Amino acid sequence: MDIDKICPLHKKEKIETLVKLQGNQKYRNAIIDSLDQKIKDKDVDKIINDINNNLNGLSSYEKLGKESYAVETISKLQELIE
């Protein structure tokens, strides 16, 4: 699926969507796929770090709800640098 045709976002907006764990996992996976050739390994590491920092800033209740999303999203991001 070409996410850029359905929902065109700038690179910065895509990264913010990932960091804030917005949308469902299929949406985040599509964003990651669209970023594949546009970001470097260090960018992936920073996004993963920002996701973790975002999670740590949430209340326990919010964190509990988003933790599994973070694991899936981080796993997909790590595939880009393997």
C-alpha positions as CSV (number, residue, x, y, z in Angstrom):
1,M,0.0,0.0,0.0
2,D,1.4,3.4,-0.9
3,I,0.5,5.5,2.2
4,D,1.7,8.7,0.4
5,K,-1.2,8.5,-2.0
6,I,-3.7,7.9,0.7
7,C,-2.4,10.2,3.4
8,P,0.4,12.4,2.2
9,L,2.6,13.5,5.2
10,H,6.0,15.1,5.4
11,K,8.8,13.1,6.8
12,K,8.7,15.0,10.1
13,E,4.9,14.3,10.5
14,K,5.4,10.6,9.8
15,I,8.1,10.4,12.4
16,E,5.9,12.2,14.9
17,T,3.0,9.8,14.2
18,L,5.4,6.9,15.0
19,V,6.8,8.5,18.1
20,K,3.3,9.2,19.5
21,L,2.1,5.7,18.4
22,Q,-0.8,7.3,16.6
23,G,-3.1,5.2,14.4
24,N,-3.3,1.4,14.3
25,Q,-0.3,-0.9,13.7
26,K,-1.1,-1.3,10.0
27,Y,-1.0,2.4,9.6
28,R,2.3,2.7,11.4
29,N,3.7,-0.2,9.4
30,A,2.8,1.6,6.2
31,I,4.5,4.8,7.4
32,I,7.6,2.8,8.3
33,D,7.6,1.2,4.8
34,S,7.3,4.6,3.2
35,L,10.3,5.9,5.2
36,D,12.4,2.8,4.5
37,Q,14.6,4.4,1.8
38,K,14.4,8.0,3.3
39,I,15.9,7.5,6.7
40,K,19.3,6.4,8.0
41,D,20.1,3.9,10.8
42,K,20.9,6.8,13.2
43,D,17.4,8.2,12.4
44,V,15.8,4.9,13.2
45,D,17.7,4.7,16.5
46,K,16.5,8.2,17.4
47,I,12.9,7.4,16.6
48,I,13.1,4.3,18.8
49,N,14.6,6.4,21.6
50,D,11.9,9.0,21.2
51,I,9.2,6.3,21.3
52,N,10.6,5.0,24.6
53,N,10.9,8.6,26.0
54,N,7.3,9.2,25.0
55,L,6.2,6.1,26.8
56,N,8.1,7.0,29.9
57,G,6.3,10.4,30.0
58,L,2.9,8.8,30.0
59,S,0.9,7.9,33.1
60,S,1.0,4.2,34.2
61,Y,-2.5,3.7,32.7
62,E,-1.7,5.3,29.4
63,K,1.6,3.5,29.2
64,L,-0.1,0.1,29.8
65,G,-2.4,0.8,26.9
66,K,0.4,1.8,24.5
67,E,3.3,-0.5,25.5
68,S,2.3,-3.4,23.2
69,Y,2.0,-0.9,20.3
70,A,5.4,0.4,21.0
71,V,6.9,-3.1,21.0
72,E,5.4,-3.9,17.6
73,T,6.4,-0.5,16.1
74,I,9.9,-0.7,17.4
75,S,10.3,-4.2,16.1
76,K,9.2,-3.1,12.6
77,L,11.6,-0.1,12.8
78,Q,14.5,-2.4,13.8
79,E,13.9,-4.4,10.6
80,L,15.0,-1.4,8.7
81,I,18.5,-1.5,10.1
82,E,19.0,-5.3,10.1
